[in-house]
Every structure is written in structure tokens, then in C-alpha cells.
């Protein structure tokens, strides 16, 4: 895994600037068509999902009142796990993206919704909607790429501390909601100096996060277990298990969208002066999908359609499957790789990359002879994204390949 600007074989070298802008025009048309057709069917979908999720959570918590009995514990824990996954993935994540703001329903609006998560909604919206979706897979800018705790690119300097990143990633997966809250706060940066630690904005955000975590703890580990009476400890264990299952699932889904084999990363300098077409292209190349059934898509919050979601973050999630064939066709016509695969394959691919990048790079064996570089048109997208001066870009780019 290395940034697209330094690949030996660049996956966009065959595209002209006109091609890239044409891709943007087509994607704008797809977006406009869907956003203009939102209506009662879409509203009914999200209301139905919320109703099912709340009913499942309520009934599961009712069953857990009798969690002293093993069958009740198993049924209640399984139901609560699914309810928490639905609330975070298909409901909370997508509402906070503003996907349903067009309904003008104050109960299902990004400015009013607070989710079952350690991170306060307002902080998550800033780090996720504003930062992650702006800087998708840009090394050093996108915290969702490695969560700020892992080496994510071969060109990043390796240190012995990176040997532990498989362990760091596993711990982060188990405590994922708290990991998200930590990097929403940008703890690494804000705890680095006394000035940052004393910054009023950081202190206010830290206070809000502590308050949110306290409410979550009170609900899951005090109030609900207390209502269970003799089943107090069993209910605590059930709630802890449900939170663990939700965290592991969410972490796996998000890893599959950003880190499997075939997903590209980008240099910071590559987005300077980025056009709309170039932004779209980066979303296409910096994302991966998960194939599966309709139930799989719902349980992932439709982030199994991560490519479509990165292209259109505020599009209702139930529409991603509808536009997926058009997006695949666009990839095919422009000679781009649409990265997708079943969940086990994508999870394994992402974890293998975590492991591989925890180790030093393999020594590079110098070739016996180095061929002289041939000039290429300045319009080569790879050269443009490097932001080299025109003369240097022309000299550094590979020669064009004649069509067969």
C-alpha cells in the first residue's frame, strides 16, 4: 500500500483531465436524479427501521430483566446487540449525515439526534462529516485511515512501536466507540502541550464527552441492571457483551470500507486545488464495498456500499443499492477498479494490511540497468496531482501507451 502518486503503475494514468471532469458531471447527474426523487417511500423506510430498532431494543431489555436464567440472557443479549448495531449504523450514522433532513421531521434530524454512542453527536459530525469526508484517505489528514494510531502507508517512516499495531487495532476494535470519541477530541494533538490542554474549546469538548460517556454508563451499567433485581450482574454482563459485539462489528465494517487491498491512499499535496471531478475520483479509488444480502446492507448501515456513500454522503442510505449498477458501469467505462468482496475476504484483507505495515518495508533490490525516462504530456493526471511545475511534470511522467 503506497500513495497513488508514487505507484509504479498509476491506476489513473490513462485518464485525461477532461475524462475526470466528465466523470464528475455524470456523478452530479446521478445525485441530482436521486435527490430530486426523494419522497414518501424513503420516509417510510427510515421510520420503519427506527420502529424495528426501538422495538427490538425494548423487548431485549425486557427479556434481560430475567437474565438470571441462561436462555433469557442469550436471547436478550443477542437482541440488544442487533439493536445497538442498527441504531449506530443504519439509524444514527445516517441521520447525523443529514440524509433525512429533507423530511423536516425534528425527531429525525441531524441537528437534534443524539445516538447510543460515547462520542457526542456534534463532535462526531465535525470529525466525520467535515474532516473525514473532505480528506478521504489522504495520509495525515483522514483520521479514519488508521484512526491516528497505525502506520497506513509504506512511505511512512517505520519505528519499532509499529510492531504493536495489530494489538492496538484489536484493542481499538473492542473499545471502538471510545476510540472514536478519543480521536473526535484529537487527544494526541490536544494533550501534546500545556497550551492545547488549556484551550477552552478543547476543555469544553472534553467535558461534553465525559458527560456523554457518563450517561451511557449510567444507562447500561446502573439503571437497567438495577431494574433487573436479582439479575443485576447478569444484565451488566449482557449489556457489556452487546456493546462489545456492536464495537467489533462497526470497526470491521469501517475497516472494510477504507483499508482492504485495492483501496488507494493519497498525499496531502495531491488535493491542493482539487476540482470537483478530482474529489469524486478520490472517493471512487479510496473506498471499497462489501458484497452480500439486503440484510447485510442494512446491518452495515449500507456502508457495505462505501463507494456510493463516499460519493454521496448525504444521499438516503436506502438508495445506494439502486445507484450501485450505474456506479459500477462508470468504473468500467473509464477503466477503473470497483473494489468489492464478501465480508470475510475484506476483513482478512484489511487485517493483513495492518499486519504487513507493522513491519519494516522489504529491502528494494536495485535493477541492473535503469532505462532513461521518456517525456509525457503534462495532462497526465498523476503529474497534475503531484503539483509539479509543468516542465518537471512533463519530464517525470511516464510515456503514453498507444491503444491496441
Order of alpha helices (4+ residues) and beta strands (2+ residues): alpha-alpha-alpha-alpha-alpha-alpha-alpha-alpha-alpha-alpha-alpha-alpha-beta-alpha-alpha-alpha-beta-alpha-alpha-alpha
